[in-house]
Amino acid sequence: MLHSMPTRAAFLSDPSHRIRFVYVPKHSSWLHQIECWFSILVRRLIKRGNFTSTHDLRQQRLDFIAYFNRTLAKPFNWKSKGFPEVD
């Protein structure tokens, strides 16, 4: 089924849908920090984890976050200088 741009726009802007598409520039600084956090979560919990159910996964994830915040959390060392300003 082919969709036209107006029908696609109507679909994407319908507030009753559970999923929303939002444009976020790739150079957004918060995006890089989120990627760092998910990398830590995957390497330290998900990759080697053993989960018996989605409830177990959720609980282990919440327990890991609490442990991480108590013992390991520190600010990310941001090294990016950003884009040079254009005159």
C-alpha positions as CSV (number, residue, x, y, z in Angstrom):
1,M,0.0,0.0,0.0
2,L,1.5,3.3,-1.0
3,H,1.0,6.3,1.2
4,S,1.1,9.9,0.2
5,M,2.9,12.6,2.1
6,P,-0.4,14.1,3.5
7,T,-1.6,10.7,4.8
8,R,1.9,10.1,6.3
9,A,1.8,13.5,8.0
10,A,-1.7,12.9,9.3
11,F,-0.6,9.5,10.6
12,L,2.5,10.8,12.3
13,S,0.7,13.8,13.9
14,D,-2.2,11.8,15.3
15,P,-1.9,12.3,19.1
16,S,-3.7,9.0,19.8
17,H,-0.7,6.9,18.6
18,R,1.5,5.5,21.3
19,I,4.7,6.1,19.3
20,R,5.8,9.6,18.3
21,F,8.6,10.4,15.8
22,V,10.6,13.4,16.8
23,Y,13.5,14.9,14.8
24,V,16.6,15.2,16.9
25,P,19.9,16.5,15.4
26,K,22.6,13.9,15.6
27,H,25.0,16.4,17.3
28,S,22.7,16.9,20.3
29,S,24.9,16.7,23.4
30,W,22.3,14.9,25.5
31,L,22.0,12.2,22.8
32,H,25.7,11.3,23.3
33,Q,25.3,11.1,27.0
34,I,22.3,8.7,26.6
35,E,24.4,6.6,24.3
36,C,27.1,6.4,26.9
37,W,24.6,5.4,29.6
38,F,23.1,2.6,27.4
39,S,26.5,1.4,26.6
40,I,27.3,1.0,30.3
41,L,23.9,-0.7,30.9
42,V,24.4,-3.2,28.0
43,R,28.0,-4.1,28.9
44,R,27.5,-4.5,32.7
45,L,24.0,-5.9,32.9
46,I,22.3,-6.9,29.6
47,K,25.1,-8.6,27.7
48,R,25.9,-11.2,30.4
49,G,22.5,-11.1,32.2
50,N,20.3,-14.1,32.8
51,F,16.6,-13.0,32.9
52,T,13.7,-15.4,33.6
53,S,11.0,-12.9,32.6
54,T,10.4,-9.4,31.5
55,H,9.5,-8.6,35.1
56,D,12.9,-10.0,36.2
57,L,14.7,-8.0,33.5
58,R,12.9,-4.8,34.7
59,Q,13.8,-5.5,38.4
60,Q,17.4,-6.3,37.6
61,R,17.6,-3.1,35.5
62,L,16.2,-1.0,38.4
63,D,18.5,-2.7,40.9
64,F,21.5,-2.0,38.6
65,I,20.5,1.7,38.2
66,A,20.2,2.0,42.0
67,Y,23.6,0.3,42.5
68,F,25.2,2.4,39.8
69,N,23.9,5.7,41.2
70,R,25.1,4.7,44.7
71,T,28.6,3.5,43.9
72,L,29.8,4.3,40.3
73,A,27.9,7.4,39.1
74,K,30.0,10.4,38.1
75,P,29.7,13.1,35.4
76,F,30.7,12.1,31.9
77,N,34.0,13.8,30.8
78,W,32.7,15.8,27.8
79,K,35.5,16.3,25.3
80,S,33.6,17.6,22.3
81,K,34.4,21.1,21.3
82,G,31.3,21.2,19.1
83,F,31.0,22.7,15.7
84,P,33.0,25.8,14.8
85,E,30.9,28.9,14.5
86,V,30.2,30.1,11.0
87,D,30.4,33.9,10.5
